[in-house]
Amino acid sequence: MPTLRMTRSPRRPAPLGAAHGVPGWLVGLLAVASGMTVANLYYAQPLLSSLSRAFHLGPAEAGALITLTQIGYVAGMIFLVPLGDRLEKRRLVTALLAVTTVALAVAGLATSFPVLLVASLVSGATSVVAQILVPFAAGLAPDHARGRIVGRVMSGLLAGILLSRTVSSLVSDVAGWRYVYLGSAVLMALLALALRAALPQHAPTTSLPYSQVLRSTARLVRTHPALRRRGLYQAALFGAFSAFWTTVSFLLTGPFHYSQIGVAVFALVGAAGAAVAPLAGRWADRGLTRPFTGIAFGVAAAAFAVAGFGQHSIILVAIAAILIDMAVQTTLILGQHTVYQLDAAARSRLNSAFIAIFFVGGALGSQLGSLAYHAAGWTALSVLGAALPLIGLAYWATERRASRGGVDTPAAQAPPR
């Protein structure tokens, strides 16, 4: 892709997006849109106590809402995101956001918990728009800057995940949990209009029938060991991440006696983890993917140790939250950078498989975390959370041996970039 000719003084460099052939405003819009759509998966996490009271549920039953929403997201990754290679992306994004809008409106008006579950399943499936926009950004970026631009978009996505809890808690405290869903429905409708007007048309990269697109996605998983490996790395960390954030609201509203506003402030502190995304993009561009993956596993395990020892100290729990979020964001950026190099014509399908693999880990983490907390308290949750990244670290230790066999890294499968 040709880059723009630079005319500025060296002392005043162009913004990152402009300097690398992608308009900065478009990178910003993609980051905001990714954050707004993925936030739909997490609005319910700080609301579980309120939903338990509203629908007369036990804590474990309420936690099933998070698990089902993530299962919907996995289904969307498998069946909808591959269409990003088959259909014109702007139309696909608009259509999915329209369905999301309706599903969120139904959730906000739900009079029974089963209706809320079904609406959350649908909104989870169609909120995969974020994972269509990320490979869209990767396709616009030149090779030498792909990690940085994807990192900027992903920083918006992680900020959406983390700030969603703050927004949800504040809105629920002021107006009630229903307005969390209804407000998001309005935002999704506005976002659909904005993206429809702003996104450039992007031609499909394959003309395969839909059934063959799905089969080709499965074939990519079989033929690219690096895709499977990075997906499993992220599954371990995302499972730990989901276990922490699904249960921490019970810790905050229970032993710490926090109100919904207190939960909101805590979630805002956790959003500091998004700051690592641009750095992770730079590490990926510099070929430091493997060492920083190992570091991230170690940091995540240590964070849960801090959380376990500090269960009576909100400061230590907050530090743990930030470290967990930084570790997950780092491996996500590094993983996507690796995966996107495998096949430029199949980035949506590659992303579909990658995200689907690790969201299975997230769904399991949410459910196991809820069960562990309500069976044996925060200590059990901390042990579970530390065990998952340690398992990932043990698997990571086999990577060098596998790559020496020439089968486990992008560099072994394609010419160096």
Beta strands, then each sheet from edge to edge (+ up, - down):
end
